[in-house]
Amino acid sequence: MRIAFLLHNAYSYGGTIRSTFNLAAALATHHDVEIISVFRHRETPTMGAPPRVRLTPLVDLRGDCASYDGDDPRHARPARVFPRADGRHRQYSHLTDERIGRCLARLEADVVVGTRPGLNVHIARQAPPALIRVGQEHLTLCGHGRRMRHEIRHRYPSLDALTTVTEADADAYRQLGLPHVRVQAIANSVPPKTPGPADHTSKVVVAAGRLVAVKRHDLLIKAFAHVAAAHPDWQLRIFGSGDSTGNEHSALAALTDSLGLNAHVVLNDHVDALEAEFAKASIAVSSSDRESFGMTIVEAMRCGLPVVATDCPLGPREIITDGVDGRLVRPGDTEALAAALCGLIGDATLRRQMGEEAWRNADRYDPGRIAEQHLALYRDLLRRGPRHRPPRPLQEAAHRARTAAIDTAHTLRSTARGAVKRNRAD
């Protein structure tokens, strides 16, 4: 089978890239797999190219090479195919519209897979009719704004299938009533698990994730103040990079200092080999207010760590069995998070038992098993043949009018919010 993935930027770092690389590598063992990267900003992928997978970049933004596309006048004109509702819209352009369209038209594949809403729209609008078109949702439907949900309702019926990473999100998409679109939940995969679980003797709790507000590392640090008071020989290590401003890192460092936790909490930059850091710990923790899946939870489990996580929508509750391979606590509850951590810290036997269960249960996310679920979907779609239906001219005209109205309302709200902020500043 010939399978192509359309990815925003395979040369960068992120959960979607990591899960796409894992899946592509597993599929490439027996199939012809290509990753089409819309953008390229460096010579080689930050995360290393998956073996046996062709990598095809479309727009070269390396400033020091002869193929640099940043000066192309089409790159300065806003995209018309990639929807404005997708948060990456400003990075797309007439140039990406043309390059993606030409690539899809010439694509020699059986199945083409999009990896974010804007790219799913490209596939829906530009892929040849004979191709099986599959969209992926790596975030959640409820996490998209009104404009993006409007685009999804109109464009996704031109797909053959949509995969989500949780059953809860699959149910949300089914309720949209997308005609002829098969919606199926398939979890993300992680690399094969370690030969055996961690020994659970180190006095280290580890957390990993972007340093952004939704991950609630501030809540975790406050909870660890209670942990450190009861167990002063334990340490919390947080791994993650923030945005270019570094504001979140600075705020977390200031919070750590104000709570007198500098000897107990260590803020580290992101590392590519998280497995080595998980191996040095005895417990993993996730304190997010919202997760689409929870890749780091599964990565910790495959290393044999019990995970304490907030029971936030949507991922953790589908990964962790509370009291068996980890603990689930109420989102935003500092005391409950601290109590769950202290419960595992104070009971070495329970910690080891939960870690062993986590290690066994991580088999669900083995790359071979996840790849087989995708293959079963692709084979079924190929057997039945393409059933995607492009919108009729009247539907397209109505969609454009509604989109213009939604965009106008969005602009007016943004302008009003800006005026309020300026008045407050004055």
Order of alpha helices (4+ residues) and beta strands (2+ residues): beta-alpha-beta-beta-alpha-beta-alpha-beta-alpha-beta-alpha-beta-beta-alpha-beta-alpha-beta-alpha-beta-alpha-beta-alpha-beta-alpha-alpha-alpha-alpha
